[in-house]
Amino acid sequence: MDLQARRFSWLLPILGLVLIVAAYAPALRAGFVWDDDDHVTRNETLVDLDGLRRIWTEPGAVPQYYPLVHTTFWVERHLWGLDPAPYHGLNILLHGLASFLLWRLLVRLEVRAASLAALLFAVHPVGVESVAWITERKNLLSAVFSLGSALAWLRIQSFPAGGQAATPHAAPGGRTRLTADRRWYFLSLALFIAAMLSKTVAASLPAAMLVVCWWKRGTVTRSDVRPLVPFFAIGLILALNTAWMERSRVGAVGPDWEFSGAERLLIAGRALWFYATKLLWPSNLTFIYPRWEIDAGQPLQWVFPLAAVAILALAWLARRRFGRGPFAALLFFGGTLVPALGFINVYPMRFSFVADHFQYFASIGILVLVATALSRLASRWAFALVVPLAVLTWNQAHVYKDLETLWSDTLEKNPAAWLAHNNLANVRLERGETESAIVGYRQAVLLKPDYYEALANLGAALLQRGAIDEARMHTEAALRIAPTFVPARVNRAALSLRDGRLADAMGDLEPVMSQDPGNPDALNVLGSAYALGGDVPKAEAAFRAALRGKPDLVPARVNLARVLLRSGRVESAALELDQAIRGAPGNSEALNLRGQLLVAQGRPADAIAYYEDLSRRLPDDASARFNLGTLLSQSGRVEAAIPAFEAALRLNPAHAEARNNLGIGLLILGRYAEAAQQFTAALEVRQRNPEAHNNLAFALIRLGRPREARRHLEEALRLRPDYAEARAQLRQLGPAR
């Protein structure tokens, strides 16, 4: 045991826990972020006992086959529901336990600076991503079980002078004898299996055990390897299963993962230096780091892997002078990182080759080296380093407060992070900030043109804004890249509904519903399809089913309010609308529907006043101006409606309905040429628009251009064969000449 540990052995665990809790205190007030929804908040396997069975027996029932992790989530879901604080609290406690076990392990191995190394691990800011992100429970559990397994394994080991004589039952000569005490061996194996069922990065543990044997004895013999054969076999099987799931279930295949062997070596070499640098100088930590451009033809890029090999060679050559420890520590660091160095496809490689959580366990190697060097060079002041690291950790933990904070911080440090642009836009779209969301989606697509998720999201946002043709363009682009991508199919179904093509919409929805009958977004569009077909009960049922699957799906709640309003249940509609606005106070659709609610209550004057106020409160919202203009027109105040429509079009030139209504107002005022211009512009925005074709024909007839009018009336009837008004106009024109 090192000097500090002997003097403060009872105090160190308490001190470590206090430091950890203090450093990670901001995480206790944090929420769920990014894929916490897949793992916790929307994970159906956490709901009932059958879900627990599926977690263990159905690979693919959860995002990765880490059943112990999801079992802890299952238990927590039943203990405290979806309150994020206890989840974060358990993560912090697990990190504290891992730090304590690391200290005990290093003490048993007689590491000179065991206490300092454990404290550095406990408060180093690189660990924040693993501790403050609930999904990374897998890192923490795997580390706890791995360290426990290593401690149990040491109980059946004895090392030469300067090492730890582990048990009185150990065999003489510094070798393992399993018959001495099998309990520790099987405990070690059981804990290793638990580590693998938490995260398969633990597969490197048996190799690390052999590295320890070499470090302590200077050699590795058959009797060292033989007991670890089951460890290696189990590790290989479960690691291969994880690699298979990453490719087949998670989706780590395609152009973003297609690298030659040489390119993967370049990725690995640079990643090693990246991780070591972040441990030695933890500045500018971020959730997504820039993804490097890899080019095996650039000689400078080979400096990274060659320098890594050179450092390892120097440590080997210097082992007689400095001991075997540095070489062993570097082997542990690099070997534990192997699964995250690019040799195996993992999904995060799509947007970055590195991530802080990848080196959570591997960081022990470098931190032990640093602690040992500091204890030799400045033992009196070495522990002072813990305080600034704890402050950095406290500061970094704030980043995980919520999704908006996380993605905003990421973009501040990495403006080219297309994933962050898309995900921040998602946050803003859910909050009703459609225009801001569109800007974010456009930036994501600009940075990565084949980013089909952002293309689909951009299509959905443009659809909300009323830019139908552009929404269709981006949706179709997403489907060309990923023909089965569900959100894009749902978008296309919604676009078909806007054109009145109910059959086409159902054609897109049917495969989605058969594959995922509980998909909330698909159910929302299905409800809209039923509403379009006049089946209000089915529409209501679909919207309610969507909300059961995703209670915070504001568009579904707004649509439910709309069908309730349509069926005359004004009070029920008002309740749903109030809940939608509480969930998303800035949601334009919800706020605009409130004005229609006033109309349904027989208060059109109040509705006009409401839209006038809403236009002032939401200066960038085109829908408020459009609805104001529509109500003014309906009340006979056409001249007052014209400026409202014009204001809507200044905010959203692609608002086809606003152009159509403006054109109608101009027709009423006898301004036929201006009306024709507006209808023509509406058709440029949305070509499949029978109303605009019909109205343009009306204006053209008044302008003495019957041939052009006929062409537009025929197109209106082609798009909508039952369009009685267009057919009547065509009859009035008489036969073609």
N, C-alpha and C positions, 0 to 999 in steps of 0.2 A: 504494500500500500504506500502511495506517495506521502510526502511529509504533510501536505495540506489535508489529505484525507484522514491521516492518523489524528491530526489535531482537531479537525472539525467534522469527523465522520457522522456525528448525529445531526449536525447543523446543515450540511451540504444539501441533502434532499429537500429540506424545508426552504432553504435559500433558493434553490433551483426552481421549486414550484412557485414561490412568490414572484421570482423574476419572470417566469413564463406567464403567469396570470396577469401580471402588470403589463408585460409587453404585448400580450394578445387581448387585453381588455376591450379594444375597439371591436374585435370580432364578435364579442358577446352581444353587441348591438346591431350586428350585420344581418342581412337577410339571405335568401337563396339567390344564387347567381348561375348564369349560363345553363349547363346541362344538369343542374340540381333538379330541374323539372323531370328529366328522364329517370333520374336515380331516386328521387324522393317525392316531389310534390304531385307529379302526375303518373307515378309508377303504380299501376293497378295491382301488381303482385304484393304490395304492402297492405292491401285492404283486408284480406281474409286469410284463413288457414290454408285454403287451396293455393293461394299465392305463395305462401311459404314453401309448400311442396314444390311448386313450379320453380322457385328460386334454386332449389337443390337438384331437381331432376330434369329440367328442361333448359339446356344451353340455348341461349337466345331469348329466353323469357325476360331477361334483363340485359342491359347493353353489353355487359361482359360477364363471363362466368367467374364471378368472385362472390360465391354464396355467403361466406361469413360476413362480408361487408353489408350485403343487402339484408341479411338476417338482423344485424344491428339496426338497420333502418326500419325493418319490419317491427321490431320490438319498440323502437322509439315512436313510430307512427301510432302504435296502440297505447303508448304511455302518455304522450303529450301532443299528439296530432301533428299539425304543421307549424307549430311555434318554432322558429329557427334557433332561438337562443339555446335550448338544451342540446340541440345537435352540435352547435358550435362549442358549447361547454364540454361535451364529451370529446370532441376533437382535441381541445386544449388539454384535457386530462390525459388522453392517450399520448399526446406529444410529451407531456411531463413524465409519463411512465416510461416511454422510450428513452428519454434523456437519463432517467434514473437507472434503467437497465444497462445503458451504455456505460455509465459511470461504474457500475458494479463489474461489468465485463472488463473494462480497462484496468480496474483495480486488481482483479484476479490475474490479469496478464502482466501485472507489475509495470504498467506504462507510467513513465515518470510524471507526466502531467495529466493524469486521468481526470482529476476534478476540473481543471481548466478546459480540457477537450470536451467534456460533457456539457459544461456551461456554454461554451461556444456553440455547440450543436443546439442547445436549448433556446438560445436567443438570436441565432443568426437569421437575418432577414430573408435569406434564400428559402428558409423553411415556411415562410408565411403562406405561400401558395398552397402548400400541403395542409396547413392547419386551418386557415381561414376559409378555405373552399370546402364545403361539406362533402362534395363528391370525392375529394381526395382522402376520405376516410380510409380508402384502400391502402394508401401509402403508410398511414399511421399504424393500422392494424398489422400490416405486413412487417413493419419495422419492429413492433412490440414482440410479435411471435418469433421473428428471426433472432432478435437479441436474446429472447428467452431460450430458444433452441440452442444458441451458441453457449449460453451459460450452463445449460444442462450437459451439453457435450463436453465442456471443460471439466466436469466432475468425473469423467472417466479418462482424463488425460493427466500425465505427469510430465514435467519438463525439467531439463538440466538446471544446474545452479543458475539463479537469476530468473527462473521461471516459477510458475505456481504449481506446487504439488497439490493436485486437485482433491484426491480422496485417499484415505488409508487403504483402499482396496485396489488402487492402481497397480499395474504390473511393474516389476522392476525394469530398469534399463530405459525408462522413458517411453514405453510403448503402451498401447491400449490393450486391455484385456476385458472383453465383453462379459465373460462369466463372472467377473468380480462384482458387478452391480448392474444388472440389465435394466433396472428401473430408470436410471438416468439416461441410458441410451434410448429407450423407447419413449421416454418423455421428450427427449430432444427430437426424435423422429416425428412424434405427434405434433409438437409445436411447429416443426418445419412444414408439415402438411397444412396446418392452420395458416401459416404464413403464405403458402402457395395459393390457398383458397381465398386469401385476401388480396394478393397481387403477385403475379408470377415473376416479378423482378427478383423475388426471393430465390429463384432458381440458381443464382450465383453463390448462395450461401455455402454449399458443400465445398466449392472451389476455394472460397474464402477460408474455410476451416483448414484446408490443406496448406494455404499460404501461411496461416498461423503456425502450423506444424513446422514448416520450413524456417519461418522467422525464429522460432524458439529453439529449434534443434539443428538447423542447418541442412536438413535432409528430409525427404519424404519417402517412406517405405511402403511396401505392399500392405503391411499391417495397419498403416494409417488410412490407406485407400479403401481396403476391403469393407470396413463398417459403413463407409459413406456411399457404397454402391446403390443401396435403396434410395438414398437421398438424390443421387444423380438421376436415377431412373424416374422417380416421381417428378422431379423437377423438369426433366426433358419432356415427359408426356404432357404435363399441364402447360408448359411453356409453348409446346407445339399447338395445343388446343387454343391458347390465347392468340397465337399468330394466325391460325386458321380463322378464328372468329373476327379478328381485325380485318381480314380480307373479305370474308364471305358475309358477315353480319354487319360489322361497323361500316364497311365500305372503303377500306384502304387499298383501292385498286384504281388504275387509270393513269392518265398522263402525269398527274401530280406526283406519282410514286415510281415512275419509270426512269430508273438510273442504272448506268453501267456499273460494273464492279469498281472501276477506277473512280467514278464519281462518288460512290458510297464511301470509299476510302477518304476522299477529300472532305466529305461531310463529317465523317467520324473524327478526323484529325482536327478540324476546326472546332467541332463541338467540344472536344476534350479541353482545348485551350479556353473556349468560352466559359465552360463550367468552372474551371480552375480560377479564371480571372474574376468571375462573380463571387467566388468564395473569398478571394484575397482582397477584392475591392468591390463591395456590393453596392454599386451606384447605379442609378437609372434602371432599377428593376421594373419589369413590366409584365403584363399578362401574356402579351404576344410580342415576340421579338421579330425584327425583320428577317425575312427568308432570303438567305444568300443566293446569289447567282453562282452556280457550280459549272466550272469549265475545266475539264481535265487537260485542255491544251494550253492553259495559262501556267507557266512555271512557278509563279509566285504562290499559287494556291497549294502547291505541294510542300511549301515551307511548313505548314501546320502539321501534317502527319509525320513528316521527317523530323521536325523538332520534337514531337511527342516521343518518337522512338529514341531520339538522341538523349532526351532527359532520362528515359527509362534505362538506357545503356549506361549513362553516367552514374545513376544510382546503383546499378549492378557493380560497376567497376569500383565504386567508392565504398562498397559494403565492408571491406576490411578496416577502413578508417572510421566510418561513421556507423557501422553496424548494418544489420540486414533490415532494420525497421523502415527506413525510407523507401527501399525497393518494395517491401511488402505493402506499405501504405499506398504507394502508387499503383501496385497491382490490384489492390482492393478497389481503389477509386476507378480505375479504367475498366476492370472486369465487371464491377457492379453496374457500370454505365452501358455495357455492351448492348442490352436490348433497346436502348434509347439513342444509339449512335448512328442510326440510319441503315444498318445491315438488315433490319427487319422492318417491314412496312407497319407503321402505326398511323392512325388517322390524323393526329395533330401535325404530321409532316406536311399536310396539305397547305398549311399557312405559316409554319415555322419549323425549323429543324431542331429547335431547342425550347425548353420550358423549365422554369425553376423546379417544378415538382418532379421532374425526371431525375434530379440529382439529390433528392432528399436523403436516401439511405447511403448513396455513394459518397456524399460530402464528408462522411465520418473519416475517410482516409486522409483527405487534405487537412481537415480540422485537427486531427491527431498530430499530423506533422507540424502544423503551425503552433499548436499548443506546446509540443515538445521543444521546438526551437525557441519559443518565447520563454519557456521555463529555464532554459540554459542561458539565454542572452540577457533577460531582464526579469528574473523570477519575482522580484519584489513588486514590479509594476504590471506584470502580465495580466492579472485579474482586472485591471482597470479597463482593459479592452472590452470587457463584457458590457459595461454601461453604455457606451455609444452604440454598440450593436443592438442592445435592447431598445434604445431610442429609435433606431432605424426600423426595427421590427414593429414597434408601436405605430410609427408613421405609415409604414407599408400596409399594416392591417386595416387602416382606414379605407384603403382602396376597395375593399370587399364589402363596403357598406350596402350597396345595391347595384343593379345592373347599369344604371346610368353613370354612377361614379366609376365603376370598373371600366366601362368602355370609353368614357371620356378621358380617364387617366391613360389608358392604352393609346389613344389617338394623340394625346399630348406628347407622348414619348416615341410613338411610332406612327406618324401620320399616314404611312402607306399601308396600314393594317386594314385590308379590305373587309376582313371578317368583322372588325370592330365598327367600321362604317355601317355595315349592314345591320349588326345587332343593336347599335345605338339607334339606328333608324326604326328598328322594330319597337324599341321602347317608346319612341316618340309617336309612332303610328298608333300604338295601343292607348296612348294618352290623348289621342285625337289631333295631334300636330301633323296633319297630313303633308303640308308643304315642306316642313322641315325634314320629314321622313323621306320624301321624294328626293330631296337634295342628297341625303345620305346614301340612298340606294344608287343614285346616279354616280356618285363618287366611287362606290364599291364596284360597280360595273366598269367604270372607266379604268380603275386599277387592275381589274381582272375580268376581261370581256367574256370569259367562259364560266363565270360564276352564276350558275343557273339558279341557285337559291335567291340571289339578289335580283336577278332578272324577273323571277316570279313575284318576288315581293314588290318590285317596282311596278309590275303590271297590276298587282292588287291595289297599290296606293293610287295609281293613275285611274283605276276603275272607280275608286271612291271619289276622286276629284271630278270624274265625268269625262276624262280624256280617253274615250273608248278605243279609238283606232290605235293610239300609241300604247295603251294598255294591252291590246291584242298583239301588237308587234312584239313587245317584250315577253309576253306569255308564250307566244309561238317560238320565240328564240330560246326560251328556257326548255321547251319541250323538244326542240331539235337536239339539244345537248343531252337531255335526260328525259326520254319519252314517257317514262313511268312515274315521274316526279309528281307526287300527290298534290302539293299546293298549286302547281302549275295547271294540273288537270282541273282542280277546283276553280281556279281563276277562269279557265276557258269555259267551264260550265256557267259561271256567273256572267261572262261576256255574252254567251249564247242567250241567256235569259234576257239581257238588256236588248237584244235584237228580236226577242219574241220567239226564238228557236228552241222551243221546249224539248223537242226530241233530241236535238244535238246536245243540250245540257244534260239530259238524262243519260245519253250515251257516254259522256265523260264521267258522270257520277257513279254509274253502275259498277264499273270495275273497282273504283275506290271503295264503295260501300261493301262490296263483297270481300275485299281484302281487309278492310278496317271498318266494320259497321259502326263503331263508336266514334269515328273521327269527327270532332266537333265542328271543324271548318266545313267539311263536306256536308254534315247535317244542316248547318246554317244555310248553305246554298240549296240543299234539297228542300228545305222549308220555303225558301224564296221561289223555287220551282212550283211547289204546290200552291203557293199564294198566287203566282201568275196564272196557274190553271184554275183558280177560283176555289180550290179545296182548302178552306180556312182551317178546319179541324186538323187535317194532316199537317198543314204548315205549322200550326201551333205545337203539335206533338213533336215535330222535327226540331223546332227551335228549343223546346224544353229539354229534349234529349241532348242537344248540343250543350246546353247550359249545365246539365247534370255532369257531363264529361269535363266541362271547362267553365266553371261558374263565373270567371272573370272575362269571358268572351263577350265583349261589349257589343260588337255588331249583331250577334245573335239576340242579345237582350233588346237592342233597339228594334230589330226586326220583329221580335215577339210583341213589343209594344205597338208596332205598326199594325200587325194583324189583329191585335186586340182592339185597336182603335177602329180598324176597318169593320170589325164585327159589332161595333157599338158598345164595347165594354170599356168605356172611357176611364172609369176609376182604376180598373186593373191595369190598363195601359199606362196611366199616370204612375202607378206604383213601380212598374217595371222600368219606366223611363227615369224615375228618380234614382233607382238603384244603379242604372247604367251611368248616370251622371256622377253619382258618388264614386263609382269605380274609375271613371275617366272624366274628370271635371272639364277638360278641354275638348271632349269629343264633339266634333262638328255635327255629325249626323244626329246624335242624341239632343244636342242643344237646338238644332233646327226643327226636330220633330216636336219639341215642346210647343213651338208656335202653332203647329198643326193641331196639337191637342187643344189649344185655346179656340181654334176655329171649330173643332168638334163640340166644344162646350158652348157654342153659340156666341163667341166673343171675338168676332173678326177685328173690331177696332183695337181690342187689347192685343191681338196677334200682330197687327201692323205696328203698334207701339213697341211690342216685344222685339220684333225683327229690327226696328230702327235702333233700339238699345243694343241688341246683339251685334249689329253692324259696327257700332262704336266700340263695343268690348272686344270684338274679334276683327280688327282692322284688315287682316289678311284672309278672311273667310269669304269666299265667293258665294257659298250657298246661302248665307244670310241675306245678301243683296238680291240673289235670285228669288228667294222666297218672298222677300219684301216686294219686289217688282211684280211677282205673280199675284199676290194678294191685292196690291194696288190696282192691277188690271182688272181683277175679278170684281172689285168694288166700283169700277167705272172710272178710275183715276188714271187713265192711260198715260197722259202727259207726265204725271208724277212717276209712273212706273219706268218710263224710258231711262232716266238717269240711274235708277237702281240696276237695271239690266246692263247698262254701259259700265257701271262700276264693277259688277260681277265679271264682265268680260275683260276689264283691265287687269283684274286679279287672276283670272283664269281664261285666257283666250281660247282654250280648247273646250269650254263649256258649251256643248252643242245645244242643250235645252235652252240656255240663256240666249243664245243667238236666235234660236227658233222663236222664242217668246218675244224677243226684241223685234224681230221681223213682223210678228203678228201685230204688235203695238203700232209699228210704223204703217202697216196695212190699214189699220183702223183709222189712222190719222191721214190716210191718203198719200203717204210718202212711198209710192210703189218702188221707185228705183232703189231707194235706200233699203227697203225691205228685201228686195231681190238680192242685194249685196249680202245681207245678213244670212239669208237662206243658203246662198252659195257658199259662204264661209262656214256655215254649219255642216254642209256636205263635205267640205274639205277636211273638217275635223272628224266627221263620222259619216262614211259613205253609205252605210246600210241604215238609212234614216228615212223611212217612208213619209213621215210627217213633213220633213223639210222639203222633200221632192214635191209633195202635194201643195204645200204653201208657196214654194217657188213658182210652181205652175200657175197658181192663182195670180201672183204678182206679174208674171210674164204675160198672161192674158190681158191684164189691165194695161200693160205697156205695149200691147199690139204685137206680141211675138208668139203666136199660137203654135208654130212648129216646135219651138224649143219647149213650150209648155206641154205639148203632147208627149214629147220624149220623157219628160220628168214624171208625168202621170203614169205612163206605161211602166216606168221603173218602180214607182210607188206600188203599183199593183203587182209587179213581179215579186217585190219584197213582202207585200201583204195582200194576198189575193182577195181577202174579204173587206178591203178598205172601201167602204161605201162612198165616202165623200170624193175620193179620187175617181171612182168609177162614174159618179154623177157629173163631175167636171169634164171627164173625157166624153161622155155622151153629149154634153152641151157643145163641145167643140165640133161634133159631127164627124163624118168619115174623113179619113186622111186624103189630101189631094196630092 
